[in-house]
Amino acid sequence: MKRLVVTILLAVSLVGCAGQTTSPWLVTREHSKPKECQPLTNDQELVLGLSQEIANSGRLHAALANLERLPERLPEARLRKAQLLRVLGRSEAEKLYADLVNSCLAAEAHHGLGQIAVARKNYNQALKHLRIATSLSPANDAMRNDLGVTYLNLDRIAEANFELMTAMELNEGDSRAAQNMLTLLIYQDKWQNARHLVTSKKLTTEQFREAERRARALQAEKAQPQKNKTQTSGARPQPAVIQPAAVTAQPSPAPVQPRVSNTSTAAQVARPSQAPAQSDTAATRPTQAPLQSSQTSTSLNSSGGVRGVQRVPSAGARPVRPITGY
């Protein structure tokens, strides 16, 4: 009887361990590994290589035409066609990718379908495809990068950080994941970390500006539902909370230029000019202009000047795009 009780307790313990959920950051294998592709002939490899070189030079239509020399059902040829058609914005790409999900190139097929879903802002569908892709090819930095981009668009910051960091470490020579990580850091207003990343990865001024633009657009997009909810309910915004493009309660002597960070090369700081001397007559006293709605609220910096809060672009701007090419 005692032995039976011990056996039952052990079984319950094992069931409990099996029911525990794994880390949401780690990729689980959701599908069995696809079969290996058949070896290519020398002529097929030559055509594929030539097409890739032509595509790298920017002649995508010519690269697509060269692929027509290969057998239509060759998985590698169909994948290259799908990749080129996706970059060209052609709808035929989706069907080519879908036809490959049960082939030896299933990971690449799900990757392409995920990229198409991101372009349509269908992030939940993109997440499904990209998790399958990374489960089949876990060391692919491009797939990890695009999965991180998808998590960022879903505002799942911890998972986005994990996937982008993985992509950066898998391919230290590629700056795509670093640029998206920079977008994530600016989105979180982690300027010290952003400066360190720019320095360590030797990112250019243009790359910084592009990351900043994406982060601000993403902030605007996430803030828009809350703004619409406030307007619908008729609730008055709290004056103590600074929203993007907020209006200060008190008029300002002069408008200021927006500034995000001391390191932002695009930001300019304008100090308010000194007010004219007060006159005894009311006719000569200048009238203070009220702060317009497009201006931002201000705060004093250490040098006594006035620093503006960054204005964000319209919420219709696309926040983050998948950078992976062909």
Secondary structure, 3 states (H helix, E strand, C coil): CHHHHHHHHHHHHHHHHHCCCCCCCCCCCCCCCCCCCCCCCHHHHHHHHHHHHHHHCCCHHHHHHHHCCCCCCCHHHHHHHHHHHHHCCCCHHHHHHHHCCCCCCHHHHHHHHHHHHHHCCCHHHHHHHHHHHHHHCCCCHHHHHHHHHHHHHCCCHHHHHHHHHHHHHHCCCCCHHHHHHHHHHHHCCCHHHHHHHHHHHCCCHHHHHHHHHHHHHHHHHHHHHHHHHHHHHCCCCCCCCCCCCCCCCCCCCCCCCEECCCCCCCCCCCCCCCCCCCCCCHHHCCCCCCCCCCCCCEEECCCCCEEEECCCCCCCCCCCCCCCCC
